[in-house]
Amino acid sequence: MKNCIILLLFISSFQFSISNRKQTRYNTIQLKRIIDILKKQFTDEFEGQTSINHNRANSNNNFKESENYETEVDPNDHVDIELWNKLNEQDMKNMPEINDYSDEIVALKWLKWCVRIEQRYNQVGALLEWNYETNITEENQKAITKQNLIQTPFSRLALSLAKEFNEYMKYSKKDDLKRIFGRLATGTVSNNDDDVKKTSTLHGQLEDIYATTEVCELNDKKKCYTLSPYLERVMQIEKDYDRLLWAWKGWHDGCGNKVRPVYLPFVDLLNKNVKENGYHDLSVSVSIRIDHV
């Protein structure tokens, strides 16, 4: 029984490694589709939202004074973390007035505001994740946790307002508005900053374990593989039982004991979060969000 439990835990943690990356991609895809819908269906309301000029020499001192600064994503993928966080902080103070959640014009103005901020946070997050995955250090992990805490207030505000709009937009005659607010309203966000910090830290520890654990060939200890991409590929396509056993057992022996004390509290925090947001458990939350992509 004990071995069975350990195996199930190992399988679950391996699935987390894959599903977490999928969820990140789903979030990015969802934002892109929302932007595409807005540009296609509501051109007049969203014209001019395709580029950003964040010249560092001009922006740091003048961004608060200028009412006409560009606010979208750089087509060359330059990400200025400090500046974009400042721009988002300023934009959050200038949220459009909401006097009627059933008014589609009000909803569109709010979406324009929301998407502008979300685009910046999305690319900042992607850059920090890339920095960490290509250079796994405590400093890079702390940068991710810090950024999560910075953008959490916006996530809380945006989710609560999206749910308010969705109560009316789900009856809209515009199918695109239904889809957009239906997607936005399925999100989850923690109301506890300590939980946000703990979740981010535990997530980083798991990624560290998954990224650094290696499995070596039985007949060549100098030939070793990490989970991604080699071992994941082996587990997906390999038909030879002995080869599969080598991959599973080798990776479990290398990281199984390290994963358990991190993975269990991590999942507990995720379940606590989704329950606070009205879902039965984590699996329900994830499936609903994926269905809305």
N, C-alpha and C positions, 0 to 999 in steps of 0.2 A: 504493500500500500504506500509506504514512504517513497519508494522509487517511482511509483506511478504519479504521486503528487509532485515530486521534483520534476519529472518529465513534463507534466502539464504546465508547471510554472515556467519551465524552459521554453516550451512551445509558445506560451502566451507572450513571454518577453521577446522572443524572436518575431512574433507577429506584430508586436508593438513597434519594433524597429522599422518594419515595412509600412504598417498602417499609418504611423506618424508622418512619414514622408508623403504618403498618399494624401493624408488630410491637409498637409501644407499645400500640396498641389491643388487640391480641391478648393481651398480658400482663395488661392491666386486665380484659378479659373473662374470662380464665382465673381470676384471683383472685376475681372476682365469682361465677362459677359454682361455684367450690369453696365459697365462703361460703354460697351458696344451698343447695347440697347438704347442707352440714353443718347448717344451720338446719332444713331440711326433714326430713332423715332422722334426725338425732341431737339432737332438741330438748332433751332432758333434759341432755345434756352441754354444750350450747351456749346455754342460755337466759341472757338478760341481756347478750348481746354485741351490742347494737344501738345503743348511744349512748356518748358520752363527755362527762364534765364536766371541762373543762380550764380552769377559772377561774384566770386567771394570778395573781390576788392570793393564792390559797390554795395553788396547786400547786407553785410553785418551791421553797418552803421545806419543804413538808410531804410531798411525794410519796414520799420514801424512808421516812417514818415511818408512813405509812398503808398498811395491808394491804388496804384496801377501795376504793382509788381506781378510778374507771371507766377502762377501757382501750381503748375502741373509737373509731370515727370519729365526729366531731361531725356530727349531722344537718344543721347549718347550714353545714357545710363550712369552719368556722374551723380553720386549721392553725397550730399553735404549734410551729415547727421546733425551737427549742431544747428545749422541754419534751418533745416527742415523742421526740427523740433520747435524752434522759435516761431517759425511761420505757422505751424499748427497751433501753438499756444495762443498766438494772436488771433487766428481764425476762430478758435473755440470761443473767444470773447465776443465775436461778431456773428454768432449764429442768427440766421433769419428768424424774425418773429413768427411764432406759430399761434394763430388765433382760431384756427379751425382745421382739425385733423382730417376732415372730409373734403377739404378744398384741394383739388388736384394741382392747382398752380402753386399753392403753398407747399405741397408735397414735393413738387419739382424743384423749387428753390432750396428746400431743405436737402434734397438729394445732391444737388450741385455742391452745396457746402460740405456735406458728409463725404462724398466721393473724393473731393479735392484733398481733404485731410487723410482719408484712408489710403489714397494712392501713395502719399509720402511715407506714411507709417509702413506700408507694405514693402516698399523698396528699401527703407532703412532696415527693416527686419530681415529681408532677404540678404542684404549685404553683411549684417552681423552674423547671420547663420553661416554664410559662406566663409567668412573670416574664421569662424570657430571650426567648421568642418575641415578646412584646409590647414589650420594651425590650432590644434586642440590644446589650449592653455587655460589656466584659471582666470587670467585677465580677460580673455575673449568671452568666457562664460559669464563673468561678472558684467561685461558690457551688455550682453543679451538680457540678463536679469534687470539691469538698470533701465534698459529701454522698455521692457515689459511694464515696469512700474510707471514709467513716464506716460505711456499710451493707454494705460488701464482706465483713467478717468474718462477719456474720450469714448472708449469701448462701452463703458457703463452707460454713459449718456446716450450714445447712438443706439444701443440696443433697446433701451427703454422707450425712446421716441419712435424707433422703427416699429415696435410692437403697437404703439398707440396709432400710428398711421395705418398699420396693417389691418386693424379692426374695421377701418372704413375702406381702404383701397382694395380689399378682397372682394368688394362689391362693385368696383370700378368697371366701366365698360371698356377700359383700355387694358388689354391682357398683359401688356408689358409692365404696367404699374403693379398689377396683381403679382406677377412673377418677381419683380424686384423687391417689393416689400415682404413678400412671402419668404424670400431667401434671407433678407436681412433680419427678419423676426425670429429665425431659427437659431441664432447665435447663442453663445453662453459666455458669461463673464463673471468672475468672482467678485464679491463685494468686500472681500477681506484682503488688504494689501499684504499681510503676512502670508496668506495662502498663495498669493500670486508669486511672492518671492520664493517660498518653499517649493512650489511646483516647478518654477523655472530652474532652480538649483538642482532638484532631483532629476529633472529632464536632462540637464547637462551632464550629470553623473552617469545616467544611463547611456547617453550618446558616447561618452568617453569610454565606457566599458565596451560597448558594441564596436566602436571604431578601432580600439587598440588590441583587442583580443585576437590572437592568431592561432591557427591550426596548422601543424606541420605534417608533411608526408611521413609515413611510418618508416620508410626506407631512406629518407633524406631530410634530416632535421634542419637543414639550411633552406629548404624550400617550404615556405610558410605562406598562409593566405589569411586575409581578414574576411570579416563577414560580407562586406560589400566591396566589389561585386561578386567575387568568385564563389564563396560559400552559398550565397543566396541563389546563384545560378545552379549550383550543384543540386541544391534541395528542390529546385523547380523542375529540373529535366533529367537528373540521374536516375537510371533504372536498376543499377547494380546495388544489391542490398548491402554488401560489405563496404562499398564506397559511401553510401548514405550513412551507415553506422559510424564510419570513420569521421564524417563531417559533423554529425549530430553529437557524438560522444566527445570529440575533440573540442568542439566549441563549448559544450556544457561544462566539461572539466576545466576549461580555461576561464569561464565567466559565471558559471552557475551560482557559486557561493557568493560572488560579488553582487549579482543582480538582485537576489531575494530581498535583502534589507533596504534596497532602494526602490525596487519595482512595486512592492506591496504598498508602502505609504504613498507612492506616486499615484497609483490607481485609486487609493482611498480619497486622495485630494481631488482627483478628477471626478469621481462619483459624487463627492460632496458638492462640488461646483455645479454639476448638471442638475442635481436634485434641487439646489437652491434656485435654479432657473426653470423648474417645473417639469423636468423629465424624470422618468422612473429610474433610469441608470445610464451609464456611459454609452452602452451599445445602442440604446434607443436614440440618444442625442446624435450620435455619429450617423446612423442610418437615415435619420430625418434630414440632416444637413446634406448628405450625399444625394438624397432623392431630389433636393431642391437645386442642385447644381445644373 
